[in-house]
Amino acid sequence: MADDGASILELADEAATARLAAALARLARPGDVIALVGTLGAGKTAFARAFVRALGDPDADVPSPTFTLVQTYDVAPAPVWHMDAYRLKAAEEAYELGIEEAFAEGITLIEWPDRLESLLPADRLDLRLEIGPEPGKGTARRAVLAGGGDWPQRLAGLHV
C-alpha cells in the first residue's frame, strides 16, 4: 500500500496485466466505473481487452474504442462499456455516448477519464498504469489502484 491508501502492483509483462484485469473483473459489479489512467502505450486498452475476455469469450475481438468512442460487450454479471474519452471536446458529449445508462446498468471502463471531469462518480476505481523501468523495452508496468466507495475493501482481497 502506498501512503495515500493506493495499492501498487508491479506487473512484469502483459500476461501479468491480463491477470490483474481478470482479478478485477471477478470483483466488478453492475454500476462500477473503472477509470484507466496512463500515457499513450501504457496498456489501458490491453487491460480492458483482458478484462472483457475474462468475463466472456477468451478469444473475443475487443478493439480499441479510439474511433468509435465506445464499445459494449454483453457479458455477465453486467454489460461492459469500454469508453475512450480522449477525443471528447467537452465532458457533456459523454451523454451522447450513453454514459448515464453505462453508469447505471453496466461496468464501465474509461480511458482518458480526466476528459469527463465532474461526470465521474466519486466511488470509482482509479487504475493508473505506468510504463516499466525501461520504456520501449518489454511490457513491464506498474499499476496504482485507488478507489472510493467499497473499492478499498474489495481490493483488500485482490490476488493477482
PyMOL commands that set and color helices and strands:
alter all, ss='L'
color gray80, all
select helices_A, chain A and resi 14-27+44-55+91-97+99-105+113-119+151-156
alter helices_A, ss='H'
color red, helices_A
select strands_A, chain A and resi 7-11+33-37+70-73+80-84+107-111+125-131+141-147
alter strands_A, ss='S'
color yellow, strands_A
deselect
rebuild
show_as cartoon
